[in-house]
Amino acid sequence: MTTAAKQARAERARRRRDLLVGEVAPLGTPKSLPYATFSPEERLAAATRLIFYHMQIRGDARVPRAEWPGETFKCGPGSGQ
């Protein structure tokens, strides 16, 4: 592996590490909760980042939320319950 390739690999690894939140803990040691102080919106944003990161690793294209599969439910008065 050339020096340039090693440097590029190290840079990619550094960027990946910057995206992840985690720690190494010995077996049996209680682990901290890195998202314990986050609001629901912040937790959702963190989960979304993690999902997109895994999609990039797998080589999946980023699909806009509007194109995700699913169903729409309308609840409430006048919704045809």
N, C-alpha and C positions, 0 to 999 in steps of 0.2 A: 504494500500500500504506500502510495507516495505521500510526501509531507502535506501537500495541498489536500489530498483526500482525507488524511487523518485530521487536519484542521477543520475541514468541512464537517466531518463526522462529529468531532467534539463540539462544534457550534450547534449542530442539530440536537445533540444530546442536551446541551445547556438550555436551548429553547424549550425542549420538552420538559425538563425539570422545572422551568419557570411556570409552566402551566399546571403542574400538579401540586396538590396540598397533601402532605403525608409525613409520616415519621416512622422510624424503625424503633420498635419496642421489644424487649426480651419477652419470651413466652411467659404468660401469667401476670405480666405487668399491666395494671389498668391503663387504658389508652385515653388520651384526651379527646374531646369532641370538638374538632376544628370549626364546626358550623353552629355550635351551641348558642352563640351570641348573634347569629344572623337572623334577619327578619325572613318571613316566608318568601318575599320577593327576592331577597339575596340568595336564599337556598335554591329557588327555582333557577336563578341565573347561573349559579355554580353547577347545578345538575345539567343545565343546557350546555354549558362549556364542556363538561365531561363527556356528554353524548357526542358533541361535534368532534371532540378530540379523538374519541374512539372511531367515529366514522372516517376521519382522516387517516387513521392507522390502517383501517380496512380498505381504504381507497374508494369509499363511497362518495358520491357527489353530494354536495350540500343541497338538500331539498327545502324550499321555502315552506314555512308552517302551513300556509294556505293549501299546499299540495299534499300534505300528509293525509293518509287514509283515515277515515273515521265517519261518524254520523253526527248530525246536528239534531239536538233535542230542544224543543221550545216548550217551556212549562209556564203555567200561569193562566189567568183568565183570557179567554178567547183563543187559546192555543189548540183547540180541538181535542181536549183531554178525553 
